[in-house]
Amino acid sequence: MSIGLRRSAPATAIESGLVPPPSPDPSAGVSRRVVLAALAAAAGTALAGCTEDGQPPRPKAQPSPVVASVDPDVAVAAEALASQQEMLDLLDATGKRHRDLSAQLAPVVATHQAHADLLADAVPKGVSVSPSPTTSPRSRGGRHAVPRSRARALAKVVEAEQQLATVTKRQAFRAESGAFARLLGSMAAAAAQSAAALVSAGGTGGTS
C-alpha cells in the first residue's frame, strides 16, 4: 500500500535557540542516486529467470503457482520507511498536543522527513510496509497517545528516537547492499543525535 508522507514546514524554529543546532545529518553524504541504483540492481535480479525473448522458461515438470517475491533490500527499505513514518506521526501528534514543543521538534521533523522521502523513492508502489515495534503505543483510534505533561511528552519522543536508532541499526545489518547498509547506519546515527539534542534541551533520556 502507498504511504502518505507529510511535508514539514521550513525549520525556521531552530533559530529560537531552544534546541542546539543539530549536527550535520550523516545521511546527507550518501547520494540518493547511489542508493536507488543499488536497490534497482537488486530488484533487477528478479528478471534473471527470463529467456532472451522476455518469456519465462517452460517448466519441464508440471508448473507450480508463480509467487511474486520482493527483493530483500526493497523489503528492508519498506520497513525502514514505515519506521520513519511512524516517528513522523508521533512527532506530529506531540506537536499538536503541545504547541510550545513545535520549535524544539522542527529540526527533528525535518530530518525524518528527508529520510522518509529518500526511502520512498526506493520502495515501489504496491509494496506493503509495516513498522518495526516501537515504544510509542497508539490509542484505540490509531493515533499516538501523547502524555498531557509536556515533560513526559518530550521524554516519550526521546525514547522513541532511541528505539528508532536501534531498529534502524538492525535494519542496516540486514541490508545486502553495502551502500544501502551505510545509508541506514547514518539514519540510525541521526536518530541517536536527535535524541541527544532533545535531552540536552530538557527531555528526559529513555532507554538506549
ChimeraX attribute file (.defattr): number of C-alpha atoms within 10 A of each C-alpha:
attribute: neighborCount
match mode: 1-to-1
recipient: residues
	/A:1	10
	/A:2	12
	/A:3	16
	/A:4	8
	/A:5	14
	/A:6	14
	/A:7	11
	/A:8	16
	/A:9	11
	/A:10	11
	/A:11	17
	/A:12	10
	/A:13	16
	/A:14	18
	/A:15	12
	/A:16	10
	/A:17	11
	/A:18	17
	/A:19	22
	/A:20	16
	/A:21	11
	/A:22	16
	/A:23	10
	/A:24	11
	/A:25	17
	/A:26	17
	/A:27	21
	/A:28	14
	/A:29	10
	/A:30	15
	/A:31	13
	/A:32	17
	/A:33	12
	/A:34	13
	/A:35	22
	/A:36	18
	/A:37	15
	/A:38	19
	/A:39	22
	/A:40	16
	/A:41	12
	/A:42	17
	/A:43	17
	/A:44	11
	/A:45	10
	/A:46	13
	/A:47	10
	/A:48	8
	/A:49	11
	/A:50	12
	/A:51	11
	/A:52	8
	/A:53	7
	/A:54	9
	/A:55	9
	/A:56	12
	/A:57	11
	/A:58	10
	/A:59	8
	/A:60	6
	/A:61	6
	/A:62	7
	/A:63	8
	/A:64	7
	/A:65	6
	/A:66	6
	/A:67	6
	/A:68	7
	/A:69	9
	/A:70	14
	/A:71	17
	/A:72	16
	/A:73	24
	/A:74	20
	/A:75	18
	/A:76	24
	/A:77	27
	/A:78	24
	/A:79	22
	/A:80	27
	/A:81	26
	/A:82	21
	/A:83	23
	/A:84	26
	/A:85	23
	/A:86	22
	/A:87	25
	/A:88	22
	/A:89	17
	/A:90	23
	/A:91	26
	/A:92	19
	/A:93	16
	/A:94	25
	/A:95	20
	/A:96	13
	/A:97	18
	/A:98	17
	/A:99	10
	/A:100	12
	/A:101	18
	/A:102	18
	/A:103	19
	/A:104	24
	/A:105	23
	/A:106	21
	/A:107	23
	/A:108	25
	/A:109	25
	/A:110	17
	/A:111	23
	/A:112	24
	/A:113	20
	/A:114	17
	/A:115	22
	/A:116	24
	/A:117	16
	/A:118	20
	/A:119	24
	/A:120	20
	/A:121	15
	/A:122	21
	/A:123	23
	/A:124	15
	/A:125	11
	/A:126	9
	/A:127	14
	/A:128	14
	/A:129	19
	/A:130	15
	/A:131	16
	/A:132	15
	/A:133	12
	/A:134	16
	/A:135	15
	/A:136	19
	/A:137	13
	/A:138	12
	/A:139	10
	/A:140	8
	/A:141	7
	/A:142	8
	/A:143	13
	/A:144	18
	/A:145	18
	/A:146	24
	/A:147	15
	/A:148	11
	/A:149	11
	/A:150	17
	/A:151	13
	/A:152	14
	/A:153	24
	/A:154	28
	/A:155	21
	/A:156	24
	/A:157	27
	/A:158	26
	/A:159	24
	/A:160	25
	/A:161	29
	/A:162	25
	/A:163	24
	/A:164	28
	/A:165	25
	/A:166	18
	/A:167	19
	/A:168	26
	/A:169	19
	/A:170	15
	/A:171	21
	/A:172	26
	/A:173	14
	/A:174	14
	/A:175	20
	/A:176	16
	/A:177	18
	/A:178	13
	/A:179	19
	/A:180	25
	/A:181	22
	/A:182	19
	/A:183	27
	/A:184	29
	/A:185	21
	/A:186	22
	/A:187	26
	/A:188	26
	/A:189	21
	/A:190	25
	/A:191	26
	/A:192	21
	/A:193	21
	/A:194	27
	/A:195	29
	/A:196	19
	/A:197	21
	/A:198	24
	/A:199	19
	/A:200	14
	/A:201	15
	/A:202	14
	/A:203	21
	/A:204	20
	/A:205	18
	/A:206	17
	/A:207	10
	/A:208	13
